């Protein structure tokens, strides 16, 4: 049995086991990483450890810790109340406000995970306080980030356009940006219409807590809340303006706020979603091992060598969607576009259409809890049953993986094939 079959088979087995049984998928992934990596792929322990997502680990810990501190000193309550006043009490508009803010941030150069890291905790607090569906709020924040992610100023947009510029092909920046924005806008509209009224998977006792808690917004903010707001502004400026690592900034801000309010912040570290961190770190370590062994690249290359160009284009869209649900979207984009170039040069497929379809198919599935964006939503959800909410996110992502590539292919590739 080939190493490729073993590694993909192990991925499927642990995904089924971790989803159906009460065991953290991250634990299974770490075990499988060492078993498959050493016994089947011939990797050393040092090579396996290189795949541990240290940067993502620090980002999730830092952001969730900082917002746990901000919740405990009442600052988040004030931000939520201010947001409600901004929409004049029409809380149903909050997901759309978050969508637009996320799109603006990414369109002007913010890396999508950084934008989601800033907005997801705020959005999840809105959802908890005003009984909005947290799945809708979280997914619309992510879709908003993707809607602006392929502008010429954005990280992903610059990456794709730069890769295309090295070839004989030409892709309009306006086409790439418009395609991503419109498809994510439609996705958000469908998400809002179909899921906004669905039952929220509440944790035991959370409904009573949500009804019984009052926002601590009377009077003026105290000096600790002003300091917290200053830290949040510094976090945004440092991450967006100076491209500093958001995880370390958040940890520094959280530590400072805890030091000036030690009695109330003694248990702030409990607000970090350690189970989510274990799940994401384990899965990403396993996928990084597959990338290092060339398994991910082989899967994409096999897809590119099959069938008629139009059918291959659809297969490529599905391939990147499935792999990107578990792996880095940036890495997948970097790998798949060079693979798609020979297909475009030897066929009548539209270069702009296929490149845009691949870009959308790769990023639209980042709602997955195994991606940075999905993990941030999962780890910041409040008042929900973690396992049931995890299954909702998985189900939503499964629907995107199944339908997203077809929509992108049908809208962007097929009309100009």
N, C-alpha and C positions, 0 to 999 in steps of 0.2 A: 504494500500500500504506500503511495507516494506521500511525502511530507505535506504537500499541499492539501490532499484529501484529509489527512489526519488533523491538520490544524484547523481547517474549516469545519470539519465534523465536530471537533472538540468545542468550537465556538457555538455551534448550534445546540449541542447537548447541554452545555452549561447555561445557555440562555433559557432553554426550556425548563431545566431543573430550578434555576434561580427565580424564574417567573412563577412557577407552579408551587414551589415549596418554600417554607419560611426560613430561607437561608440567604444571607447577603450574597448577591451575584459577584461582588468584588472579591470575596474570599475564594469562590470557585475560580475566578479569573486568575488570581495570584497563583493558586495551586496548578492550574492548567498551564500558566506561563512557564513555570519552572519544569513541569513534567514534559510538555511538548518541546519547549525550547532546548532543553539539554538532551533529551532522549531521541527526538525526531529531527530537530533542525541543527543540532550540533553547536549551539551557542554556549558561550561561557556565562557564568553568573554575572560577571561585570558587564557583558554585553546586554544581558537581560535587564539589569538595573538601570542601564542608560535610558530605557524606555519609560521609567517612572516619571509621571507628569508633575515635576516639582513646581513649575510655575503655576499650573492650574491649581495645585494643592494650596499654595500660598494665597492665590487670588480668592478662592472660595472661603478659606479660613478667615482671611483678613476682612473681606466684605461682610460676611455673615456675623463675625465678631463685632465689627464696628456698628452695624445696625442693631445688634442685640443690645449693645451699650446705649445706643440712641433711643431704643424702645424703653429701656428701663428708666431713663431720666426724663421721659415725656416728650422728647423732641420729635419723634415720629408722629405722635398724636397731633402735634401742632402742624406738621407738614401735611398730614392727612386732612385736617380741618381747613387748612389754607387751600388745598386742592379742591375741596368741595365748594368753598366760596368762589374759587376761580370759575367753576362751571355752574355757579349760581344754584347749587344744590341739586343739579341734575346728575346724580352719581352714575347714571347709565352712560354718560359721555366720557367717563374717566378712561376706559380702555382706549378710546379713540384719541384722547389727548396724549396718552402714553405712546401710542403708535406713531403719532406725528412727531413727538419729541425725539423718539428713538431714530426715526428716519432722518430728521434734521442733523442729529449728532453724527450718524454714520456717513451721511452724504458730504459732510464737511471735514471728514478725515478721521473720525473716531473709529477705532477697530471695534467690530460688532460686539465681541465679548465684553469690552470695556463699557460700552453703552448699556448693555444688558445688566452688567454688574452694578451700574449706578441706578438703573430704573427698576429692576426686578424687586429689590427689597421694598421700595416705596409702593410699587404696584401691588405686591402681596399684602402689604399692610392696608391699602385701600380695600382690597378684596375681603380681608378679614373683618375690617371695621364696618363695612357697609353691605356685607353679605352678597358681594358679587361672586360669580363663579371664578375661582382662582385659576382654573385651567384656561378660561377665556382671556383673563387679564395677562397671565404669563405668556401665552402663545402670541397674543397681539403685540406685546413688547418685543418678542423675538422677531416676529414678522416685520414690525416697524424697522428694527435694526437691519434686516435683510433688504427691505424696500429701498433704503438709501445706500446699501453697501457697494453698489457697482457704479457709483458716480466716478468721474475721472479723478476726483480728489480723495476718494476712499481707498483704503488699503487693498481690498479685494478687487476693486475696479482697476486700480493702477497695476496690480499683479497680472490680471488677465490681459489687459491692453498691452502691457510690456511683453508678455509671452507671445502674443500675436504679432507684435511689431518685429520680432526676430525671425518671422517666417515671410512667405510670399503672399500671405493673406491680408485682408483688410477688414476690420470690424469697426463700425461707427460707435464712438463712445455714447452718443445719444441713444442708439438702438439698445446697447447693453444696459444702460441705466433704466430706460423706459420699460424694457421687458421685465426686469427684476421688480421695479416699483409696481407696475400694474398687476403682475401675478400675485405678489404679496398683498396688495390691496384687496384683490378679489378673495384671496384666501382668508384674510382677516374679516371681510364682510360675511363670508360663509360661516366662519367660526362663530362670529357674533350672533348671527341669525339662528344657527342650528343649536348652539350650545349654551347661550347665555341663560336660558331658563332651566337648564338641567340641574338635577340634584347635586349638591356639593357633598363629597365624602367626608362628613364632619367626624372629628375625633370625639371620643366619649366625653360629654360634659362641655364641649366647646361652644355649643349653641347658647347655653345658659350664660357662659362667660361673656360671649359676644353681646348678648342682650343686656347683661348686668353691668358691664363696664362703661363708664362715662369718659369722654375725652377730657383730659386734664389741660384745658385750654383757657381757663378763666384767668384774667389778669395778664400781666406782661411776662414774657419769658424770664426765668432766672438766669444768673450769670453762667451756670453750667450748660443751660440750653443754648445760650448765645455762643458759648465756646464750641458746642457740638455743631451748630450751624456753620461756624467759621471753619471747623475741621472738614465738614462735608463740602464746603465751597473750595477749600484747599485741595481736597481729594479730586474734585472735578477739574480744577485748573491744572494741577500737577499731572493728571493722567491725560487730559486732552490738549493742554497747551504746551507742556514740556515732555510729553511721552514718557513719564516716569512710571515705574511698575506699580499698578494700582493695588496689588496685594500688600506690598510692603508699606505703601502709604496708609492703607486702611489699618494695618496692624499698629503702625506708629500712632495714628490718630486714636484708635481704640485704647491703646495703652495709656496715652496721655489723659484721656477722659476717665479711665478707670482709676488712675492715681489721684485725681482731684475729687473722686466720689466713691471711695473704696467701700464704704458700708453698703451702698446700693448696688455696686457693680461686682460684688464678691462672686456671684454665680453667673456673670455675663457670658463666660466661656460655654455654659450649657446651651447657649443659643446657636452654637456652631453645629451644623448638621453632620455629625461624624459618620453616620451610616451612609449618607449620600457620598461623602468624601471617599469612604472605603470602596463603594460601588464604582465610582468614576475612576479612581486611581487604579483599581484592579483591571477594569476593562481596557483603559487606555494603555496600560503597561502591556497587556496581551496583544492589542492591535499594533503597538509600536514594535513588538517582537516580530509580528507578521510582516510589517513594512521592512524591517531590517533584513529579514530572510528573503525578501522579494516576492512574497506570496500575493500581496495586494497588487503589485505591478503585473504579475503574471495573469491574475484574474482579468484585469483591464485589457491586457494584450490579447487574451483569448477571445474576449468580446469583440475586439476590433477586427479580428480575422474571420468573422462569420457572416455569410449571407449578403443580400443586396444592401447598398448604401443606406437606403431609408430604414430598413429593418435594423441594420447595425447601429444607426444613430439612436433608435429607440432603446436598443440593448445597452448602449453606452450610457444613456440617461439613467436606466435602471441600475446599472453597475455602480455608477458614482453615487446614486442616491442610497443604495444599500450599504456601500462601504463607508460613506460619509456619515451615516447614522451612528457609526461606531468609531470613526477615525477623524483626524483633523481635516476639515474642509479645505483649508489652505494647501495641505499636502496633497489631497486628492486632485484639486484643481491644477496644481503644479505638475502632477503626473499625467493627467488625462488629456490636457490640451495638446502636448506634443504627440500623444498617441493618435489624436483625432486629425492632426494635420495631414498625414498621408491619405486618409479617407477623403478629406475635403479636396485635396489637390487632384485626386483621381476620379472624382464624381461631379455631379451637377448640384450637389447640396449647397445651400446658402451658408457661407462661412459665418456671417453674422448670426443667422438663425441657430445653427448648431452650437456655436460657442456660447451664445446667450442661453440656450436650452441646457447645456452642460453646467453653466454657472448657476442657473436657477435650481436645477436638479440636485446639485452638490450642496447648496446652502439651505434650501427650503426644509431639509430634514434635520436641521440643527435644533429642532425642538426635542430631539432624543435626550433622555436623561444621561446618556453616555457622552454627550457633547458639553462644552463649557456652558452654553446658553441654557440648555435644558436642565443641567445640574444646578445652575443658579436659581432657576425658577423652583425646582424641586426642593432645594435646601432652604429657601426663604418662605415657603408656604406656611401659613399659620392656621391653626384650628382645624386642620384636616387630618384624616387617618392617613399616615404616611404610605402604607402599603397600597391602599385603595387609590390614593392620588397618583402613586407611581404607576399603577396599572392604567389609570386614565391617560397619563402622559404617554405611556407605551402604546396604548390603543390609538391615540391621536397620531402619534408618529408613524404607526403602522399604516394608517389611512393615507398619510402624506407620502410615505414611501411607495404605496401601491398606486396612487392617483397622480401625484405630483409630476413624475416623469412623463406620464401620458399627456397631461395637460401642457407641459412645457414643449414636448415634441409636437403635439397637434397644433399648438398655437404658433410655434416659432420655426419648426423644421418642415413640416408637411406642406404648408402653403407655398413654400418656395423651393420645393424639391424638384 
